[in-house]
Amino acid sequence: MNGKVLISGAGVAGLALAYWLDRAGCTTTLVERSPEFRRGGQAVDIRGVALDVVNAMKLLDDARALRTQLKGMSMLDADGNETQRTEERTFSAGRLDSEDIEIFRDDLCELLMGAMSDRVEFIYDDSIRSIDDQGDGVAVTFASGLDRQFDLLIGADGIYSNVRKQCFDDESTVVAPLGVVLALFSTPNLIDLIDWQLGHREGGVGYVIYPSHDKRELRIGVGFAIPAPAVARSDTEAQMRLVASQCAHLKGDFPRFIDAMKVTDQFYYNELAQIRMPSWSKGRVVLAGDAAHCASPFSGQGTSLALVGAFVLVRELVRHWDHPAQAFAAYEHRMQPYVDLNQALVDLTREGPMPDDAMTEAKNGIDLRDLLSELV
Ligand SMILES: Cc1cc2nc3c(=O)[nH]c(=O)nc-3n(C[C@H](O)[C@H](O)[C@H](O)COP(=O)(O)OP(=O)(O)OC[C@H]3O[C@@H](n4cnc5c(N)ncnc54)[C@H](O)[C@@H]3O)c2cc1C
């Protein structure tokens, strides 16, 4: 496949797309607004058919070696006292005896980056300012002033996608808010937590804490209802103040975590939502990952959806390179039922842990055998 493709966003979806496009012979460019590779975040899950995709990338053994290796979890009350303990499951990964892989998001991204050739071009600290779909190609101007021409543009720039804002419907018509904030931050491993997860869920505030793969850091996720008025998406200091005030009643070690949050450089804040769009493509522009169909971290399936969607999109492009509209329609036709099953999981998590049978159905909810068998 001999074409030039621009991907906006170097998250899981963008990197997986770059891997498959590179492998298919495309000249691939990634533009990422962060100044460098983004670290931080908690663990994400690779489940069901996404494991087949990672296997087809020849990365399954490496991904397994990077698993979080948690051995169980404790639930704590607001004073930090243990109220429940189990070695059968964790809050974040579900049952520990399953084949699924729980892996830190940055470890997975590093793995994907290492698997592609050095032909893939990375442009950091930049973003797309304007997009002109000319019918036979896409002219793009970057915020830095750079002008470039591509055959196709893929928006893989997350839930509040820049490409989606510029080329598709008004954001307010496709974002379905879930009413919850999720703040993620890293601290030094202040409590020497090893292979274990701590969780809390009481009175509208919840957290989950676990050590990074090398045990040197804690990765902490805090969730609570979106306040009114909401905090601006770009105002990190106000977001940190809000997290501190929402957690002020938490005792035990928690005040130390909040102090460490105030000086961390790895802080991520998101108002959770799902993305539901009538179509993921327009002309020569197409969306992937959270930009197209975010299911939210509550589903536990955003990363599997991104990995599978990237594979399906590139394989359909390989089949229909001269007719992108056909490739995009086939991609969407295959993916939509799988996305629907996974978005529906979120309603089930409002009461407590995800039911195992619903997750089993959703994680296997797409048949990739014909596409996988075409790989050489
Ligand atoms: C720092 C971070 C931490 C996360 N931690 C967790 C977690 O702990 N648990 C969980 O379930 N999910 C987490 N997520 C979300 C999870 O990674 C995604 O739901 C899932 O992997 C799908 O990935 P995606 O590539 O579609 O989106 P994302 O992972 O959100 O990646 C989108 C990428 O696009 C980039 N981007 C955004 N706007 C622009 C722009 N204008 N121009 C260029 N690039 C842009 C972003 O910097 C990011 O690198 C996190 C996301 C991020 C960015």
The ligand as an SDF file (V2000), in Angstrom:
LIG
                    3D

 53 58  0  0  0  0  0  0  0  0999 V2000
   -2.1550   10.4950   29.8030 C   0  0  0  0  0  0  0  0  0  0  0  0
   -3.3170    9.5280   29.6720 C   0  0  0  0  0  0  0  0  0  0  0  0
   -3.5820    8.6320   30.7210 C   0  0  0  0  0  0  0  0  0  0  0  0
   -4.6580    7.7490   30.6280 C   0  0  0  0  0  0  0  0  0  0  0  0
   -4.8570    6.8770   31.6540 N   0  0  0  0  0  0  0  0  0  0  0  0
   -5.8840    5.9990   31.6020 C   0  0  0  0  0  0  0  0  0  0  0  0
   -6.1530    5.0910   32.6720 C   0  0  0  0  0  0  0  0  0  0  0  0
   -5.4680    5.0900   33.6700 O   0  0  0  0  0  0  0  0  0  0  0  0
   -7.1810    4.2280   32.5730 N   0  0  0  0  0  0  0  0  0  0  0  0
   -7.9740    4.2050   31.4600 C   0  0  0  0  0  0  0  0  0  0  0  0
   -8.9050    3.3980   31.3800 O   0  0  0  0  0  0  0  0  0  0  0  0
   -7.7680    5.0420   30.4280 N   0  0  0  0  0  0  0  0  0  0  0  0
   -6.7440    5.9530   30.4680 C   0  0  0  0  0  0  0  0  0  0  0  0
   -6.5350    6.8160   29.4360 N   0  0  0  0  0  0  0  0  0  0  0  0
   -7.4090    6.7050   28.2500 C   0  0  0  0  0  0  0  0  0  0  0  0
   -7.0470    5.4640   27.4320 C   0  0  0  0  0  0  0  0  0  0  0  0
   -5.6760    5.5080   27.0820 O   0  0  0  0  0  0  0  0  0  0  0  0
   -7.9170    5.4500   26.1810 C   0  0  0  0  0  0  0  0  0  0  0  0
   -9.2790    5.3820   26.5690 O   0  0  0  0  0  0  0  0  0  0  0  0
   -7.7080    4.2530   25.2620 C   0  0  0  0  0  0  0  0  0  0  0  0
   -6.4380    3.6920   25.3300 O   0  0  0  0  0  0  0  0  0  0  0  0
   -7.9770    4.6780   23.8060 C   0  0  0  0  0  0  0  0  0  0  0  0
   -6.8710    5.4220   23.3660 O   0  0  0  0  0  0  0  0  0  0  0  0
   -6.8740    6.5820   22.3080 P   0  0  0  0  0  0  0  0  0  0  0  0
   -5.5280    6.4920   21.6510 O   0  0  0  0  0  0  0  0  0  0  0  0
   -8.0700    6.5530   21.4620 O   0  0  0  0  0  0  0  0  0  0  0  0
   -6.9730    7.9200   23.1750 O   0  0  0  0  0  0  0  0  0  0  0  0
   -5.9150    8.5830   24.1780 P   0  0  0  0  0  0  0  0  0  0  0  0
   -5.2010    7.5340   24.9450 O   0  0  0  0  0  0  0  0  0  0  0  0
   -6.6450    9.6270   24.9250 O   0  0  0  0  0  0  0  0  0  0  0  0
   -4.8160    9.2680   23.2150 O   0  0  0  0  0  0  0  0  0  0  0  0
   -5.0730   10.4410   22.4840 C   0  0  0  0  0  0  0  0  0  0  0  0
   -3.7410   11.0980   22.1550 C   0  0  0  0  0  0  0  0  0  0  0  0
   -4.0120   12.2400   21.3510 O   0  0  0  0  0  0  0  0  0  0  0  0
   -3.2390   13.3380   21.8300 C   0  0  0  0  0  0  0  0  0  0  0  0
   -3.9140   14.5610   21.4350 N   0  0  0  0  0  0  0  0  0  0  0  0
   -5.0160   15.1230   21.9780 C   0  0  0  0  0  0  0  0  0  0  0  0
   -5.3240   16.2650   21.3290 N   0  0  0  0  0  0  0  0  0  0  0  0
   -4.4100   16.4130   20.3440 C   0  0  0  0  0  0  0  0  0  0  0  0
   -4.2010   17.3820   19.3290 C   0  0  0  0  0  0  0  0  0  0  0  0
   -4.9960   18.4660   19.2260 N   0  0  0  0  0  0  0  0  0  0  0  0
   -3.1760   17.2100   18.4740 N   0  0  0  0  0  0  0  0  0  0  0  0
   -2.3340   16.1350   18.5800 C   0  0  0  0  0  0  0  0  0  0  0  0
   -2.4860   15.1920   19.5390 N   0  0  0  0  0  0  0  0  0  0  0  0
   -3.5070   15.3260   20.4000 C   0  0  0  0  0  0  0  0  0  0  0  0
   -3.1870   13.1210   23.3440 C   0  0  0  0  0  0  0  0  0  0  0  0
   -2.1080   13.8300   23.9300 O   0  0  0  0  0  0  0  0  0  0  0  0
   -2.9970   11.6030   23.3980 C   0  0  0  0  0  0  0  0  0  0  0  0
   -1.6360   11.2420   23.2950 O   0  0  0  0  0  0  0  0  0  0  0  0
   -5.4920    7.7390   29.4790 C   0  0  0  0  0  0  0  0  0  0  0  0
   -5.2390    8.6370   28.4340 C   0  0  0  0  0  0  0  0  0  0  0  0
   -4.1740    9.5340   28.5140 C   0  0  0  0  0  0  0  0  0  0  0  0
   -3.9100   10.5060   27.3610 C   0  0  0  0  0  0  0  0  0  0  0  0
  1  2  1  0
  2  3  1  0
  2 52  2  0
  3  4  2  0
  4  5  1  0
  4 50  1  0
  5  6  2  0
  6  7  1  0
  6 13  1  0
  7  8  2  0
  7  9  1  0
  9 10  1  0
 10 11  2  0
 10 12  1  0
 12 13  2  0
 13 14  1  0
 14 15  1  0
 14 50  1  0
 15 16  1  0
 16 17  1  0
 16 18  1  0
 18 19  1  0
 18 20  1  0
 20 21  1  0
 20 22  1  0
 22 23  1  0
 23 24  1  0
 24 25  2  0
 24 26  1  0
 24 27  1  0
 27 28  1  0
 28 29  2  0
 28 30  1  0
 28 31  1  0
 31 32  1  0
 32 33  1  0
 33 34  1  0
 33 48  1  0
 34 35  1  0
 35 36  1  0
 35 46  1  0
 36 37  1  0
 36 45  1  0
 37 38  2  0
 38 39  1  0
 39 40  1  0
 39 45  2  0
 40 41  1  0
 40 42  2  0
 42 43  1  0
 43 44  2  0
 44 45  1  0
 46 47  1  0
 46 48  1  0
 48 49  1  0
 50 51  2  0
 51 52  1  0
 52 53  1  0
M  END
$$$$
